[in-house]
Amino acid sequence: MFDHFRSRPRRSAATAPTTAIPVSELSIYDPIHFGVDENGVRVEVTLAGRNLLPGGEPGSGKSSLVNTIVAHASLSADCRLWLFDGKLVELDQWRAVADVFVGNDMDLAIATARELQHEMDIRYAMLRQVGRRKIVRDDGLDAILFVLDEFALYTATYGSKEQRDEFVRIFRDIVARGRAAGIITVAAIQRPSADIIPTSLRDLFSYRVAFRCTTDSSSDIILTQGWAKEGYSARTITPEQLGVGWLLAEGGIPRRIKAAYLSDDDIRAVVAVARHLRGHRAA
């Protein structure tokens, strides 16, 4: 339906270069490997049509999960990458295959968020023209993975209060309306508190992952209020249990998982393949 709006032609796995890592072309609509559960069973989550809120204290495993998600998206020919990395270190290795990359510049962050908001409005206009409510896999229009790491830097740290308020206003609109327009938002936080991410915004994230937190209330801020009393608290995860967290996704009950991990060498290898699949020139 939307073939003439595509930003790039799809490529087949046959175009991939010879590599030591077996790879086949993925789709962002495919389930994404998140890690394993307590029984060693592979955990896969479909993020298309969803938003994800991973949170926890620094070093708890958020970045491992985010990198795994970005890796899958980078190897998906039907997905564009819009990456916001306020610390300039967590997502920088993916810059070569990102369609958009924003660092700690608040003016650029706001301008780029507005561009994404405009793209979302265009997509809704396209849907209205054909009497549809959402974009689906067979439409031929690239999905967009919109990743923020770390969310609080853009909403509570960088720039002026006016800039932060403006960014939050645009961000809230993207999270609220983006799913039907093919925009998947992943916003990682390391200071889970009500002033950083208010309830009204948190409620727009249907999927969450709570990595180690220092209090039950911080865990509940990520998972939603009340799960700690039911025995699902990230406070019980020890500092040594890196990458362990409670996943709230399909099924509606938190599930304890160990997030998959990509080393820097792994990421470089994935980027090398993704550059070829996406047609990016070497830097």
Residue, then its C-alpha position, 0 to 999 in steps of 0.5 A: m500500500f505504501d511502497h512508494f513512500r519507502s526510504r530504501p529498497r528491501r534487501s535479501a540475505a543473499t546480499a550480506p557479506t561473508t562473515a564469521i557470524p551467520v546472519s539472515e535478514l530480520s524484520i522489526y516485526d519478528p520477535i526480538h531475543f531479550g535473553v533467558d528466563e530462570n529455567g534457561v528458556r529463550v525469552e523473545v518479545t515482539l516490540a512492533g506496536r508497543n513501547l518499552l520502558p527499561g529502568g534500574e540503577p546504573g550498571s544493572g543491565k539496561s544498556s545490555l538490553v537496549n543494545t540487543i534491541v538495537a542490534h535486531a533493528s539494525l539487521s532489519a531492513d524494514c526499520r529505521l534507527w532514531l537514536f538519542d544518546g545523552k551520554l554519547v557512549e551507550l549507543d555511539q557504536w551504532r551511529a554508523v547505521a543510525d538514520v538519526f543520531v542525537g547527543n547532548d544538544m538540547d536544541l538538536a534533540i527538540a528539533t529532531a523530535r519535532e521531525l519525528q512528530h511531523e513524520m508521525d503526522i504524515r503517516y496518520a494522514m496516509l492512513r486516513q486516506v485509505g481508511r486504516r487505523k495502523i501501519v502493518r508489516d505488509d504495507g512496505l513502510d519502514a517502522i522507526l525504532f526511537v531509542l532514548d538512553e538516558f531519558a532523564l538527561y533530556t527531561a531533567t538535566y540538559g538545557s533550560k526548563e523551557q527546553r526540557d518542558e518542550f521536549v517532554r511535550i513532544f515526546r509524550d505525543i510521540v509515545a502516545r500516538g506513535r505505535a499505530a504509525g509504526i514508531i516503537t519507543v524505547a526509553a531507558i531510565q537509571r533514576p526511576s522516580a515520579d519526578i523523572i517520569p510521571t505516571s501519566l507518561r509511564d502509563l503510555f509504555s505497555y512493556r517494562v523491564a525493571f533491573r536492580c533498584t534500591t527500593d520497592s517504590s523505584s521498582d514499582i515506578i518501572l513495573t507499575q504500582g503494586w507489583a512489589k507487594e506481590g513479590y515482584s520487586a527489583r530490589t531483591i536483585t543483588p548487585e552481582q546479578l548483572g542483567v537480571g530483571w523483571l520483564l512485564a510484557e506478554g501475559g501481563i505478569p512479571r517474568r524474571i529474565k537474564a538479559a542477553y549481552l553483546s560485547d563491544d566486539d559483538i556490536r562491531a561485528v553486527v554493525a559491519v553486517a548491518r552497514h552492508l544490509r543498509g547500504h551505508r558507506a564506510a566512515 
